[in-house]
Amino acid sequence: MTVVTALLAFAVGAAVGLAVLAAGELRWEARTRLPRCTTCGEQHPRHAAHR
């Protein structure tokens, strides 16, 4: 029974680790993606000069 408990704990730890990695990847993508401008509707860096 101890082996089953250890394997279960390992599986839960691995799942939590993968969830943390996935959340970090999603946050990184959201930070590096160019935002959509509310003025012109195009994607460009923040504070871009509108011509």
C-alpha positions as CSV (number, residue, x, y, z in Angstrom):
1,M,0.0,0.0,0.0
2,T,2.9,2.4,0.6
3,V,4.1,2.0,-2.9
4,V,0.7,2.9,-4.3
5,T,0.6,6.0,-2.1
6,A,4.1,7.0,-3.2
7,L,3.1,6.6,-6.9
8,L,0.0,8.6,-6.3
9,A,1.9,11.4,-4.6
10,F,4.4,11.4,-7.5
11,A,1.6,11.6,-10.1
12,V,0.0,14.5,-8.3
13,G,3.3,16.3,-8.0
14,A,4.0,15.8,-11.7
15,A,0.5,17.1,-12.6
16,V,1.0,20.2,-10.5
17,G,4.4,20.8,-12.1
18,L,3.1,20.5,-15.6
19,A,0.2,22.9,-14.7
20,V,2.7,25.4,-13.4
21,L,4.8,25.1,-16.6
22,A,1.7,25.5,-18.8
23,A,0.5,28.6,-16.9
24,G,4.0,30.1,-17.1
25,E,4.0,29.6,-20.9
26,L,0.6,31.1,-21.3
27,R,1.6,34.2,-19.2
28,W,4.8,34.6,-21.3
29,E,2.8,34.4,-24.6
30,A,0.3,37.0,-23.3
31,R,3.1,39.4,-22.3
32,T,5.0,39.1,-25.6
33,R,1.9,39.3,-27.9
34,L,1.3,42.6,-29.6
35,P,-1.9,44.2,-28.1
36,R,-4.8,45.2,-30.3
37,C,-5.2,48.9,-30.4
38,T,-8.5,50.4,-29.2
39,T,-8.1,53.4,-31.5
40,C,-7.4,51.9,-34.9
41,G,-8.0,48.2,-34.2
42,E,-4.6,47.0,-35.5
43,Q,-1.9,45.2,-33.6
44,H,1.1,47.3,-32.7
45,P,3.3,48.1,-29.7
46,R,1.9,50.1,-26.9
47,H,2.1,53.9,-27.1
48,A,2.7,53.7,-30.9
49,A,2.2,56.9,-32.7
50,H,-0.9,56.9,-34.8
51,R,-0.4,58.5,-38.3
